[in-house]
Amino acid sequence: MNRRSLLALPLVAAFPATLRAQDYSPDLSTVIDEAGRLDPLKAVMVARGGEVLAERGYRGHRVDGSTNIKSASKAVISALVGIAIERGVLDGVDQTIAPILKADLPADPDPRIHDITIGHLLSMRAGLGRTSGPNYGRWVSSRNWVRAALAMPFDDEPGGRMLYSTGSTHLLSAILTRLTGRTTLELARDWLEPVEDFRITAWERDPQGIYLGGNQMAMSTRSLAAFGRLYRDGGRAGGEQVVPEAWIAESWTPRTRSVWSGDGYGYGWFLREIGGHDMRYAWGYGGQMLYIAPALDLVIAMTSEENNPSARTGYRDALHRLAGAIAQAVETV
């Protein structure tokens, strides 16, 4: 298939997962133009090193427009946990959560609840039943989201298989709030303040006023890219070590694997090869994506219309292919 026929196809087919750079290596501006064929896509920003290589909004959207980044915010929660450990707020990933959340434990809890650790919550291996997917609506309709998450029946042992659940990251938000006496939004604005262009513009709270850990967080594509640059730069921003470099390595170490995609999962980050490069990515419902390719010193942020699924429709895979095409275009420069 030649370049002309590839460009005539929708982006979903134009950048198949098996395509290699030597087969089709368009320049970056062509790839960014082609990306506009993806109707849900709102904006893309590409940065390498200290340079912004491309930024584009589609259909009236801008890179500085606010978007609900959904579960991509789980990577932000992970960063706050890493900082909290460094500052001594938390003892470490092996610290058990039951003593911190004692007031919200079920009256007669399953004994396994005392085995759940900070690391289990970060890696989605708490063993508790999921509050995401079909259970999400019922969970956020409850009067106390922390208690409801802790009251879920065990579907596996703590440290077992991955059970993707926003309840797990919300428990982390509650833990940070309890131990610091400050809201998670205050912590994010304080601890991540040195990160230029990083702004959280809106964030949902539970009935007790705890900010929803791992969902319903709004920021711009530019802000999402700024957070990605923080991780790409080893946790340094504004001349400060904001996130411990060792925590980034820990977060990007695979702890489990998604049963749906087969991708590895660390602490708030998915891991897979895209476009011939190892990438770490944060993913939110609808197609809110943050990709980091360390070998290329590359950050790619994408925001999309947030009200439609992206996994079962194939749209998320199209965004993976777009990220791969961007990486291939950057690699050939």
Order of alpha helices (4+ residues) and beta strands (2+ residues): alpha-alpha-alpha-beta-beta-beta-alpha-alpha-alpha-alpha-alpha-alpha-beta-beta-alpha-beta-beta-alpha-beta-beta-beta-beta-beta-beta-alpha
